[in-house]
Amino acid sequence: MSVPTVSDYLKTMSAAKILLATRKGQWTYYKRNEQLLQDLANHIKYKL
């Protein structure tokens, strides 16, 4: 994938709160939002 494509995907997932972004200088670091993903998994498991 090209860098702009990956950047766009990361921005989209960050806007959806799937990823949490932290800026340090010119760099942005991303990590998974474990609580949101667990809540989503539970919703799928128990509500569907």
ModelCIF file with pLDDT and N, C-alpha, C, O atoms, coordinates in Angstrom:
data_MODEL
#
_entry.id   MODEL 
#
_entity.id                         1 
_entity.type                       polymer 
_entity.pdbx_number_of_molecules   1 
#
_entity_poly.entity_id                      1 
_entity_poly.type                           'polypeptide(L)' 
_entity_poly.nstd_linkage                   no 
_entity_poly.nstd_monomer                   no 
_entity_poly.pdbx_seq_one_letter_code       MSVPTVSDYLKTMSAAKILLATRKGQWTYYKRNEQLLQDLANHIKYKL 
_entity_poly.pdbx_seq_one_letter_code_can   MSVPTVSDYLKTMSAAKILLATRKGQWTYYKRNEQLLQDLANHIKYKL 
_entity_poly.pdbx_strand_id                 A 
#
loop_
_entity_poly_seq.entity_id 
_entity_poly_seq.num 
_entity_poly_seq.mon_id 
_entity_poly_seq.hetero 
1 1  MET n 
1 2  SER n 
1 3  VAL n 
1 4  PRO n 
1 5  THR n 
1 6  VAL n 
1 7  SER n 
1 8  ASP n 
1 9  TYR n 
1 10 LEU n 
1 11 LYS n 
1 12 THR n 
1 13 MET n 
1 14 SER n 
1 15 ALA n 
1 16 ALA n 
1 17 LYS n 
1 18 ILE n 
1 19 LEU n 
1 20 LEU n 
1 21 ALA n 
1 22 THR n 
1 23 ARG n 
1 24 LYS n 
1 25 GLY n 
1 26 GLN n 
1 27 TRP n 
1 28 THR n 
1 29 TYR n 
1 30 TYR n 
1 31 LYS n 
1 32 ARG n 
1 33 ASN n 
1 34 GLU n 
1 35 GLN n 
1 36 LEU n 
1 37 LEU n 
1 38 GLN n 
1 39 ASP n 
1 40 LEU n 
1 41 ALA n 
1 42 ASN n 
1 43 HIS n 
1 44 ILE n 
1 45 LYS n 
1 46 TYR n 
1 47 LYS n 
1 48 LEU n 
#
_struct_asym.id          A 
_struct_asym.entity_id   1 
#
loop_
_ma_qa_metric.id 
_ma_qa_metric.mode 
_ma_qa_metric.name 
_ma_qa_metric.software_group_id 
_ma_qa_metric.type 
1 global pLDDT . pLDDT 
2 local  pLDDT . pLDDT 
#
_ma_qa_metric_global.metric_id      1 
_ma_qa_metric_global.metric_value   95.08 
_ma_qa_metric_global.model_id       1 
_ma_qa_metric_global.ordinal_id     1 
#
loop_
_ma_qa_metric_local.label_asym_id 
_ma_qa_metric_local.label_comp_id 
_ma_qa_metric_local.label_seq_id 
_ma_qa_metric_local.metric_id 
_ma_qa_metric_local.metric_value 
_ma_qa_metric_local.model_id 
_ma_qa_metric_local.ordinal_id 
A MET 1  2 93.00 1 1  
A SER 2  2 97.00 1 2  
A VAL 3  2 95.00 1 3  
A PRO 4  2 96.00 1 4  
A THR 5  2 97.00 1 5  
A VAL 6  2 96.00 1 6  
A SER 7  2 94.00 1 7  
A ASP 8  2 96.00 1 8  
A TYR 9  2 97.00 1 9  
A LEU 10 2 97.00 1 10 
A LYS 11 2 94.00 1 11 
A THR 12 2 97.00 1 12 
A MET 13 2 97.00 1 13 
A SER 14 2 97.00 1 14 
A ALA 15 2 96.00 1 15 
A ALA 16 2 96.00 1 16 
A LYS 17 2 96.00 1 17 
A ILE 18 2 97.00 1 18 
A LEU 19 2 98.00 1 19 
A LEU 20 2 97.00 1 20 
A ALA 21 2 95.00 1 21 
A THR 22 2 96.00 1 22 
A ARG 23 2 96.00 1 23 
A LYS 24 2 97.00 1 24 
A GLY 25 2 97.00 1 25 
A GLN 26 2 96.00 1 26 
A TRP 27 2 94.00 1 27 
A THR 28 2 93.00 1 28 
A TYR 29 2 96.00 1 29 
A TYR 30 2 97.00 1 30 
A LYS 31 2 98.00 1 31 
A ARG 32 2 98.00 1 32 
A ASN 33 2 98.00 1 33 
A GLU 34 2 98.00 1 34 
A GLN 35 2 98.00 1 35 
A LEU 36 2 97.00 1 36 
A LEU 37 2 97.00 1 37 
A GLN 38 2 97.00 1 38 
A ASP 39 2 96.00 1 39 
A LEU 40 2 94.00 1 40 
A ALA 41 2 95.00 1 41 
A ASN 42 2 95.00 1 42 
A HIS 43 2 94.00 1 43 
A ILE 44 2 94.00 1 44 
A LYS 45 2 93.00 1 45 
A TYR 46 2 91.00 1 46 
A LYS 47 2 83.00 1 47 
A LEU 48 2 68.00 1 48 
#
loop_
_atom_site.group_PDB 
_atom_site.id 
_atom_site.type_symbol 
_atom_site.label_atom_id 
_atom_site.label_alt_id 
_atom_site.label_comp_id 
_atom_site.label_asym_id 
_atom_site.label_entity_id 
_atom_site.label_seq_id 
_atom_site.pdbx_PDB_ins_code 
_atom_site.Cartn_x 
_atom_site.Cartn_y 
_atom_site.Cartn_z 
_atom_site.occupancy 
_atom_site.B_iso_or_equiv 
_atom_site.pdbx_formal_charge 
_atom_site.auth_seq_id 
_atom_site.auth_comp_id 
_atom_site.auth_asym_id 
_atom_site.auth_atom_id 
_atom_site.pdbx_PDB_model_num 
ATOM 1   N N  . MET A 1 1  ? 0.839   -1.178  0.000  1.00 93.00 ? 1  MET A N  1 
ATOM 2   C CA . MET A 1 1  ? 0.000   0.000   0.000  1.00 93.00 ? 1  MET A CA 1 
ATOM 3   C C  . MET A 1 1  ? 0.881   1.237   0.000  1.00 93.00 ? 1  MET A C  1 
ATOM 4   O O  . MET A 1 1  ? 2.002   1.229   0.510  1.00 93.00 ? 1  MET A O  1 
ATOM 5   N N  . SER A 1 2  ? 0.360   2.270   -0.569 1.00 97.00 ? 2  SER A N  1 
ATOM 6   C CA . SER A 1 2  ? 1.106   3.525   -0.577 1.00 97.00 ? 2  SER A CA 1 
ATOM 7   C C  . SER A 1 2  ? 0.966   4.216   0.780  1.00 97.00 ? 2  SER A C  1 
ATOM 8   O O  . SER A 1 2  ? 0.017   3.958   1.521  1.00 97.00 ? 2  SER A O  1 
ATOM 9   N N  . VAL A 1 3  ? 1.906   5.084   1.094  1.00 95.00 ? 3  VAL A N  1 
ATOM 10  C CA . VAL A 1 3  ? 1.891   5.814   2.366  1.00 95.00 ? 3  VAL A CA 1 
ATOM 11  C C  . VAL A 1 3  ? 0.626   6.656   2.508  1.00 95.00 ? 3  VAL A C  1 
ATOM 12  O O  . VAL A 1 3  ? 0.029   6.653   3.585  1.00 95.00 ? 3  VAL A O  1 
ATOM 13  N N  . PRO A 1 4  ? 0.188   7.377   1.476  1.00 96.00 ? 4  PRO A N  1 
ATOM 14  C CA . PRO A 1 4  ? -1.055  8.149   1.631  1.00 96.00 ? 4  PRO A CA 1 
ATOM 15  C C  . PRO A 1 4  ? -2.279  7.276   1.927  1.00 96.00 ? 4  PRO A C  1 
ATOM 16  O O  . PRO A 1 4  ? -3.166  7.686   2.675  1.00 96.00 ? 4  PRO A O  1 
ATOM 17  N N  . THR A 1 5  ? -2.329  6.080   1.345  1.00 97.00 ? 5  THR A N  1 
ATOM 18  C CA . THR A 1 5  ? -3.449  5.170   1.592  1.00 97.00 ? 5  THR A CA 1 
ATOM 19  C C  . THR A 1 5  ? -3.454  4.708   3.040  1.00 97.00 ? 5  THR A C  1 
ATOM 20  O O  . THR A 1 5  ? -4.499  4.715   3.690  1.00 97.00 ? 5  THR A O  1 
ATOM 21  N N  . VAL A 1 6  ? -2.298  4.309   3.548  1.00 96.00 ? 6  VAL A N  1 
ATOM 22  C CA . VAL A 1 6  ? -2.199  3.869   4.941  1.00 96.00 ? 6  VAL A CA 1 
ATOM 23  C C  . VAL A 1 6  ? -2.551  5.017   5.873  1.00 96.00 ? 6  VAL A C  1 
ATOM 24  O O  . VAL A 1 6  ? -3.267  4.828   6.856  1.00 96.00 ? 6  VAL A O  1 
ATOM 25  N N  . SER A 1 7  ? -2.056  6.192   5.569  1.00 94.00 ? 7  SER A N  1 
ATOM 26  C CA . SER A 1 7  ? -2.349  7.375   6.386  1.00 94.00 ? 7  SER A CA 1 
ATOM 27  C C  . SER A 1 7  ? -3.850  7.647   6.439  1.00 94.00 ? 7  SER A C  1 
ATOM 28  O O  . SER A 1 7  ? -4.396  7.966   7.495  1.00 94.00 ? 7  SER A O  1 
ATOM 29  N N  . ASP A 1 8  ? -4.502  7.518   5.300  1.00 96.00 ? 8  ASP A N  1 
ATOM 30  C CA . ASP A 1 8  ? -5.949  7.736   5.238  1.00 96.00 ? 8  ASP A CA 1 
ATOM 31  C C  . ASP A 1 8  ? -6.696  6.688   6.064  1.00 96.00 ? 8  ASP A C  1 
ATOM 32  O O  . ASP A 1 8  ? -7.644  7.022   6.775  1.00 96.00 ? 8  ASP A O  1 
ATOM 33  N N  . TYR A 1 9  ? -6.274  5.423   5.976  1.00 97.00 ? 9  TYR A N  1 
ATOM 34  C CA . TYR A 1 9  ? -6.905  4.368   6.779  1.00 97.00 ? 9  TYR A CA 1 
ATOM 35  C C  . TYR A 1 9  ? -6.716  4.635   8.277  1.00 97.00 ? 9  TYR A C  1 
ATOM 36  O O  . TYR A 1 9  ? -7.655  4.486   9.060  1.00 97.00 ? 9  TYR A O  1 
ATOM 37  N N  . LEU A 1 10 ? -5.518  5.025   8.666  1.00 97.00 ? 10 LEU A N  1 
ATOM 38  C CA . LEU A 1 10 ? -5.257  5.305   10.079 1.00 97.00 ? 10 LEU A CA 1 
ATOM 39  C C  . LEU A 1 10 ? -6.110  6.472   10.566 1.00 97.00 ? 10 LEU A C  1 
ATOM 40  O O  . LEU A 1 10 ? -6.642  6.436   11.675 1.00 97.00 ? 10 LEU A O  1 
ATOM 41  N N  . LYS A 1 11 ? -6.238  7.501   9.741  1.00 94.00 ? 11 LYS A N  1 
ATOM 42  C CA . LYS A 1 11 ? -7.065  8.646   10.117 1.00 94.00 ? 11 LYS A CA 1 
ATOM 43  C C  . LYS A 1 11 ? -8.528  8.249   10.260 1.00 94.00 ? 11 LYS A C  1 
ATOM 44  O O  . LYS A 1 11 ? -9.208  8.699   11.182 1.00 94.00 ? 11 LYS A O  1 
ATOM 45  N N  . THR A 1 12 ? -9.014  7.411   9.352  1.00 97.00 ? 12 THR A N  1 
ATOM 46  C CA . THR A 1 12 ? -10.398 6.963   9.399  1.00 97.00 ? 12 THR A CA 1 
ATOM 47  C C  . THR A 1 12 ? -10.664 6.131   10.652 1.00 97.00 ? 12 THR A C  1 
ATOM 48  O O  . THR A 1 12 ? -11.674 6.330   11.328 1.00 97.00 ? 12 THR A O  1 
ATOM 49  N N  . MET A 1 13 ? -9.762  5.200   10.962 1.00 97.00 ? 13 MET A N  1 
ATOM 50  C CA . MET A 1 13 ? -9.939  4.368   12.158 1.00 97.00 ? 13 MET A CA 1 
ATOM 51  C C  . MET A 1 13 ? -9.806  5.195   13.430 1.00 97.00 ? 13 MET A C  1 
ATOM 52  O O  . MET A 1 13 ? -10.459 4.900   14.431 1.00 97.00 ? 13 MET A O  1 
ATOM 53  N N  . SER A 1 14 ? -8.977  6.214   13.403 1.00 97.00 ? 14 SER A N  1 
ATOM 54  C CA . SER A 1 14 ? -8.844  7.109   14.552 1.00 97.00 ? 14 SER A CA 1 
ATOM 55  C C  . SER A 1 14 ? -10.127 7.917   14.752 1.00 97.00 ? 14 SER A C  1 
ATOM 56  O O  . SER A 1 14 ? -10.568 8.108   15.885 1.00 97.00 ? 14 SER A O  1 
ATOM 57  N N  . ALA A 1 15 ? -10.716 8.383   13.677 1.00 96.00 ? 15 ALA A N  1 
ATOM 58  C CA . ALA A 1 15 ? -11.973 9.140   13.763 1.00 96.00 ? 15 ALA A CA 1 
ATOM 59  C C  . ALA A 1 15 ? -13.104 8.269   14.301 1.00 96.00 ? 15 ALA A C  1 
ATOM 60  O O  . ALA A 1 15 ? -14.005 8.766   14.977 1.00 96.00 ? 15 ALA A O  1 
ATOM 61  N N  . ALA A 1 16 ? -13.057 6.961   14.000 1.00 96.00 ? 16 ALA A N  1 
ATOM 62  C CA . ALA A 1 16 ? -14.069 6.020   14.496 1.00 96.00 ? 16 ALA A CA 1 
ATOM 63  C C  . ALA A 1 16 ? -13.743 5.523   15.898 1.00 96.00 ? 16 ALA A C  1 
ATOM 64  O O  . ALA A 1 16 ? -14.482 4.721   16.468 1.00 96.00 ? 16 ALA A O  1 
ATOM 65  N N  . LYS A 1 17 ? -12.632 6.004   16.450 1.00 96.00 ? 17 LYS A N  1 
ATOM 66  C CA . LYS A 1 17 ? -12.170 5.652   17.794 1.00 96.00 ? 17 LYS A CA 1 
ATOM 67  C C  . LYS A 1 17 ? -11.738 4.193   17.929 1.00 96.00 ? 17 LYS A C  1 
ATOM 68  O O  . LYS A 1 17 ? -11.655 3.672   19.041 1.00 96.00 ? 17 LYS A O  1 
ATOM 69  N N  . ILE A 1 18 ? -11.466 3.539   16.813 1.00 97.00 ? 18 ILE A N  1 
ATOM 70  C CA . ILE A 1 18 ? -10.924 2.184   16.830 1.00 97.00 ? 18 ILE A CA 1 
ATOM 71  C C  . ILE A 1 18 ? -9.451  2.234   17.225 1.00 97.00 ? 18 ILE A C  1 
ATOM 72  O O  . ILE A 1 18 ? -8.934  1.336   17.889 1.00 97.00 ? 18 ILE A O  1 
ATOM 73  N N  . LEU A 1 19 ? -8.794  3.309   16.798 1.00 98.00 ? 19 LEU A N  1 
ATOM 74  C CA . LEU A 1 19 ? -7.396  3.546   17.158 1.00 98.00 ? 19 LEU A CA 1 
ATOM 75  C C  . LEU A 1 19 ? -7.306  4.827   17.974 1.00 98.00 ? 19 LEU A C  1 
ATOM 76  O O  . LEU A 1 19 ? -8.072  5.767   17.762 1.00 98.00 ? 19 LEU A O  1 
ATOM 77  N N  . LEU A 1 20 ? -6.367  4.854   18.903 1.00 97.00 ? 20 LEU A N  1 
ATOM 78  C CA . LEU A 1 20 ? -6.095  6.053   19.687 1.00 97.00 ? 20 LEU A CA 1 
ATOM 79  C C  . LEU A 1 20 ? -4.780  6.638   19.191 1.00 97.00 ? 20 LEU A C  1 
ATOM 80  O O  . LEU A 1 20 ? -3.773  5.935   19.113 1.00 97.00 ? 20 LEU A O  1 
ATOM 81  N N  . ALA A 1 21 ? -4.790  7.919   18.859 1.00 95.00 ? 21 ALA A N  1 
ATOM 82  C CA . ALA A 1 21 ? -3.615  8.573   18.292 1.00 95.00 ? 21 ALA A CA 1 
ATOM 83  C C  . ALA A 1 21 ? -2.944  9.451   19.338 1.00 95.00 ? 21 ALA A C  1 
ATOM 84  O O  . ALA A 1 21 ? -3.609  10.134  20.117 1.00 95.00 ? 21 ALA A O  1 
ATOM 85  N N  . THR A 1 22 ? -1.604  9.420   19.343 1.00 96.00 ? 22 THR A N  1 
ATOM 86  C CA . THR A 1 22 ? -0.802  10.273  20.208 1.00 96.00 ? 22 THR A CA 1 
ATOM 87  C C  . THR A 1 22 ? 0.266   10.927  19.350 1.00 96.00 ? 22 THR A C  1 
ATOM 88  O O  . THR A 1 22 ? 1.038   10.244  18.678 1.00 96.00 ? 22 THR A O  1 
ATOM 89  N N  . ARG A 1 23 ? 0.307   12.257  19.375 1.00 96.00 ? 23 ARG A N  1 
ATOM 90  C CA . ARG A 1 23 ? 1.319   12.981  18.596 1.00 96.00 ? 23 ARG A CA 1 
ATOM 91  C C  . ARG A 1 23 ? 2.534   13.270  19.456 1.00 96.00 ? 23 ARG A C  1 
ATOM 92  O O  . ARG A 1 23 ? 2.412   13.697  20.604 1.00 96.00 ? 23 ARG A O  1 
ATOM 93  N N  . LYS A 1 24 ? 3.707   13.033  18.887 1.00 97.00 ? 24 LYS A N  1 
ATOM 94  C CA . LYS A 1 24 ? 4.976   13.382  19.527 1.00 97.00 ? 24 LYS A CA 1 
ATOM 95  C C  . LYS A 1 24 ? 5.830   14.041  18.455 1.00 97.00 ? 24 LYS A C  1 
ATOM 96  O O  . LYS A 1 24 ? 6.412   13.374  17.600 1.00 97.00 ? 24 LYS A O  1 
ATOM 97  N N  . GLY A 1 25 ? 5.889   15.359  18.520 1.00 97.00 ? 25 GLY A N  1 
ATOM 98  C CA . GLY A 1 25 ? 6.613   16.086  17.481 1.00 97.00 ? 25 GLY A CA 1 
ATOM 99  C C  . GLY A 1 25 ? 5.924   15.914  16.145 1.00 97.00 ? 25 GLY A C  1 
ATOM 100 O O  . GLY A 1 25 ? 4.725   16.160  16.019 1.00 97.00 ? 25 GLY A O  1 
ATOM 101 N N  . GLN A 1 26 ? 6.681   15.493  15.152 1.00 96.00 ? 26 GLN A N  1 
ATOM 102 C CA . GLN A 1 26 ? 6.099   15.318  13.821 1.00 96.00 ? 26 GLN A CA 1 
ATOM 103 C C  . GLN A 1 26 ? 5.481   13.945  13.632 1.00 96.00 ? 26 GLN A C  1 
ATOM 104 O O  . GLN A 1 26 ? 4.883   13.678  12.589 1.00 96.00 ? 26 GLN A O  1 
ATOM 105 N N  . TRP A 1 27 ? 5.613   13.068  14.620 1.00 94.00 ? 27 TRP A N  1 
ATOM 106 C CA . TRP A 1 27 ? 5.155   11.691  14.488 1.00 94.00 ? 27 TRP A CA 1 
ATOM 107 C C  . TRP A 1 27 ? 3.834   11.483  15.207 1.00 94.00 ? 27 TRP A C  1 
ATOM 108 O O  . TRP A 1 27 ? 3.578   12.096  16.243 1.00 94.00 ? 27 TRP A O  1 
ATOM 109 N N  . THR A 1 28 ? 3.006   10.623  14.657 1.00 93.00 ? 28 THR A N  1 
ATOM 110 C CA . THR A 1 28 ? 1.763   10.213  15.296 1.00 93.00 ? 28 THR A CA 1 
ATOM 111 C C  . THR A 1 28 ? 1.842   8.720   15.540 1.00 93.00 ? 28 THR A C  1 
ATOM 112 O O  . THR A 1 28 ? 2.107   7.940   14.625 1.00 93.00 ? 28 THR A O  1 
ATOM 113 N N  . TYR A 1 29 ? 1.609   8.330   16.780 1.00 96.00 ? 29 TYR A N  1 
ATOM 114 C CA . TYR A 1 29 ? 1.637   6.916   17.165 1.00 96.00 ? 29 TYR A CA 1 
ATOM 115 C C  . TYR A 1 29 ? 0.211   6.457   17.403 1.00 96.00 ? 29 TYR A C  1 
ATOM 116 O O  . TYR A 1 29 ? -0.591  7.181   17.994 1.00 96.00 ? 29 TYR A O  1 
ATOM 117 N N  . TYR A 1 30 ? -0.102  5.265   16.947 1.00 97.00 ? 30 TYR A N  1 
ATOM 118 C CA . TYR A 1 30 ? -1.443  4.718   17.076 1.00 97.00 ? 30 TYR A CA 1 
ATOM 119 C C  . TYR A 1 30 ? -1.411  3.442   17.899 1.00 97.00 ? 30 TYR A C  1 
ATOM 120 O O  . TYR A 1 30 ? -0.472  2.650   17.817 1.00 97.00 ? 30 TYR A O  1 
ATOM 121 N N  . LYS A 1 31 ? -2.470  3.260   18.702 1.00 98.00 ? 31 LYS A N  1 
ATOM 122 C CA . LYS A 1 31 ? -2.654  1.978   19.381 1.00 98.00 ? 31 LYS A CA 1 
ATOM 123 C C  . LYS A 1 31 ? -4.128  1.641   19.344 1.00 98.00 ? 31 LYS A C  1 
ATOM 124 O O  . LYS A 1 31 ? -4.983  2.517   19.211 1.00 98.00 ? 31 LYS A O  1 
ATOM 125 N N  . ARG A 1 32 ? -4.409  0.355   19.463 1.00 98.00 ? 32 ARG A N  1 
ATOM 126 C CA . ARG A 1 32 ? -5.809  -0.091  19.426 1.00 98.00 ? 32 ARG A CA 1 
ATOM 127 C C  . ARG A 1 32 ? -6.540  0.390   20.670 1.00 98.00 ? 32 ARG A C  1 
ATOM 128 O O  . ARG A 1 32 ? -5.962  0.468   21.754 1.00 98.00 ? 32 ARG A O  1 
ATOM 129 N N  . ASN A 1 33 ? -7.805  0.708   20.504 1.00 98.00 ? 33 ASN A N  1 
ATOM 130 C CA . ASN A 1 33 ? -8.671  1.052   21.623 1.00 98.00 ? 33 ASN A CA 1 
ATOM 131 C C  . ASN A 1 33 ? -9.274  -0.258  22.121 1.00 98.00 ? 33 ASN A C  1 
ATOM 132 O O  . ASN A 1 33 ? -10.342 -0.682  21.679 1.00 98.00 ? 33 ASN A O  1 
ATOM 133 N N  . GLU A 1 34 ? -8.566  -0.880  23.046 1.00 98.00 ? 34 GLU A N  1 
ATOM 134 C CA . GLU A 1 34 ? -8.954  -2.224  23.507 1.00 98.00 ? 34 GLU A CA 1 
ATOM 135 C C  . GLU A 1 34 ? -10.357 -2.250  24.111 1.00 98.00 ? 34 GLU A C  1 
ATOM 136 O O  . GLU A 1 34 ? -11.101 -3.208  23.900 1.00 98.00 ? 34 GLU A O  1 
ATOM 137 N N  . GLN A 1 35 ? -10.726 -1.208  24.858 1.00 98.00 ? 35 GLN A N  1 
ATOM 138 C CA . GLN A 1 35 ? -12.054 -1.184  25.488 1.00 98.00 ? 35 GLN A CA 1 
ATOM 139 C C  . GLN A 1 35 ? -13.151 -1.153  24.433 1.00 98.00 ? 35 GLN A C  1 
ATOM 140 O O  . GLN A 1 35 ? -14.133 -1.889  24.536 1.00 98.00 ? 35 GLN A O  1 
ATOM 141 N N  . LEU A 1 36 ? -12.994 -0.316  23.433 1.00 97.00 ? 36 LEU A N  1 
ATOM 142 C CA . LEU A 1 36 ? -13.999 -0.230  22.374 1.00 97.00 ? 36 LEU A CA 1 
ATOM 143 C C  . LEU A 1 36 ? -14.102 -1.555  21.621 1.00 97.00 ? 36 LEU A C  1 
ATOM 144 O O  . LEU A 1 36 ? -15.204 -2.012  21.318 1.00 97.00 ? 36 LEU A O  1 
ATOM 145 N N  . LEU A 1 37 ? -12.971 -2.166  21.323 1.00 97.00 ? 37 LEU A N  1 
ATOM 146 C CA . LEU A 1 37 ? -12.992 -3.442  20.602 1.00 97.00 ? 37 LEU A CA 1 
ATOM 147 C C  . LEU A 1 37 ? -13.628 -4.551  21.439 1.00 97.00 ? 37 LEU A C  1 
ATOM 148 O O  . LEU A 1 37 ? -14.343 -5.398  20.904 1.00 97.00 ? 37 LEU A O  1 
ATOM 149 N N  . GLN A 1 38 ? -13.373 -4.549  22.749 1.00 97.00 ? 38 GLN A N  1 
ATOM 150 C CA . GLN A 1 38 ? -13.991 -5.542  23.623 1.00 97.00 ? 38 GLN A CA 1 
ATOM 151 C C  . GLN A 1 38 ? -15.500 -5.324  23.705 1.00 97.00 ? 38 GLN A C  1 
ATOM 152 O O  . GLN A 1 38 ? -16.276 -6.278  23.659 1.00 97.00 ? 38 GLN A O  1 
ATOM 153 N N  . ASP A 1 39 ? -15.909 -4.062  23.827 1.00 96.00 ? 39 ASP A N  1 
ATOM 154 C CA . ASP A 1 39 ? -17.338 -3.748  23.860 1.00 96.00 ? 39 ASP A CA 1 
ATOM 155 C C  . ASP A 1 39 ? -18.022 -4.175  22.564 1.00 96.00 ? 39 ASP A C  1 
ATOM 156 O O  . ASP A 1 39 ? -19.128 -4.713  22.593 1.00 96.00 ? 39 ASP A O  1 
ATOM 157 N N  . LEU A 1 40 ? -17.375 -3.939  21.442 1.00 94.00 ? 40 LEU A N  1 
ATOM 158 C CA . LEU A 1 40 ? -17.930 -4.343  20.153 1.00 94.00 ? 40 LEU A CA 1 
ATOM 159 C C  . LEU A 1 40 ? -18.049 -5.858  20.066 1.00 94.00 ? 40 LEU A C  1 
ATOM 160 O O  . LEU A 1 40 ? -19.064 -6.373  19.598 1.00 94.00 ? 40 LEU A O  1 
ATOM 161 N N  . ALA A 1 41 ? -17.018 -6.581  20.515 1.00 95.00 ? 41 ALA A N  1 
ATOM 162 C CA . ALA A 1 41 ? -17.047 -8.045  20.493 1.00 95.00 ? 41 ALA A CA 1 
ATOM 163 C C  . ALA A 1 41 ? -18.188 -8.561  21.367 1.00 95.00 ? 41 ALA A C  1 
ATOM 164 O O  . ALA A 1 41 ? -18.896 -9.487  20.972 1.00 95.00 ? 41 ALA A O  1 
ATOM 165 N N  . ASN A 1 42 ? -18.372 -7.980  22.536 1.00 95.00 ? 42 ASN A N  1 
ATOM 166 C CA . ASN A 1 42 ? -19.457 -8.393  23.428 1.00 95.00 ? 42 ASN A CA 1 
ATOM 167 C C  . ASN A 1 42 ? -20.821 -8.099  22.813 1.00 95.00 ? 42 ASN A C  1 
ATOM 168 O O  . ASN A 1 42 ? -21.751 -8.896  22.930 1.00 95.00 ? 42 ASN A O  1 
ATOM 169 N N  . HIS A 1 43 ? -20.927 -6.952  22.163 1.00 94.00 ? 43 HIS A N  1 
ATOM 170 C CA . HIS A 1 43 ? -22.192 -6.598  21.511 1.00 94.00 ? 43 HIS A CA 1 
ATOM 171 C C  . HIS A 1 43 ? -22.529 -7.616  20.426 1.00 94.00 ? 43 HIS A C  1 
ATOM 172 O O  . HIS A 1 43 ? -23.668 -8.072  20.328 1.00 94.00 ? 43 HIS A O  1 
ATOM 173 N N  . ILE A 1 44 ? -21.550 -7.967  19.624 1.00 94.00 ? 44 ILE A N  1 
ATOM 174 C CA . ILE A 1 44 ? -21.771 -8.943  18.564 1.00 94.00 ? 44 ILE A CA 1 
ATOM 175 C C  . ILE A 1 44 ? -22.111 -10.310 19.156 1.00 94.00 ? 44 ILE A C  1 
ATOM 176 O O  . ILE A 1 44 ? -22.999 -11.003 18.661 1.00 94.00 ? 44 ILE A O  1 
ATOM 177 N N  . LYS A 1 45 ? -21.415 -10.683 20.194 1.00 93.00 ? 45 LYS A N  1 
ATOM 178 C CA . LYS A 1 45 ? -21.610 -12.003 20.792 1.00 93.00 ? 45 LYS A CA 1 
ATOM 179 C C  . LYS A 1 45 ? -22.980 -12.143 21.467 1.00 93.00 ? 45 LYS A C  1 
ATOM 180 O O  . LYS A 1 45 ? -23.633 -13.177 21.321 1.00 93.00 ? 45 LYS A O  1 
ATOM 181 N N  . TYR A 1 46 ? -23.418 -11.125 22.198 1.00 91.00 ? 46 TYR A N  1 
ATOM 182 C CA . TYR A 1 46 ? -24.616 -11.252 23.021 1.00 91.00 ? 46 TYR A CA 1 
ATOM 183 C C  . TYR A 1 46 ? -25.862 -10.600 22.456 1.00 91.00 ? 46 TYR A C  1 
ATOM 184 O O  . TYR A 1 46 ? -26.964 -10.927 22.896 1.00 91.00 ? 46 TYR A O  1 
ATOM 185 N N  . LYS A 1 47 ? -25.734 -9.693  21.502 1.00 83.00 ? 47 LYS A N  1 
ATOM 186 C CA . LYS A 1 47 ? -26.901 -8.977  21.002 1.00 83.00 ? 47 LYS A CA 1 
ATOM 187 C C  . LYS A 1 47 ? -27.392 -9.490  19.666 1.00 83.00 ? 47 LYS A C  1 
ATOM 188 O O  . LYS A 1 47 ? -28.528 -9.211  19.283 1.00 83.00 ? 47 LYS A O  1 
ATOM 189 N N  . LEU A 1 48 ? -26.570 -10.232 18.949 1.00 68.00 ? 48 LEU A N  1 
ATOM 190 C CA . LEU A 1 48 ? -27.008 -10.702 17.629 1.00 68.00 ? 48 LEU A CA 1 
ATOM 191 C C  . LEU A 1 48 ? -27.506 -12.120 17.674 1.00 68.00 ? 48 LEU A C  1 
ATOM 192 O O  . LEU A 1 48 ? -27.912 -12.665 16.647 1.00 68.00 ? 48 LEU A O  1 
#
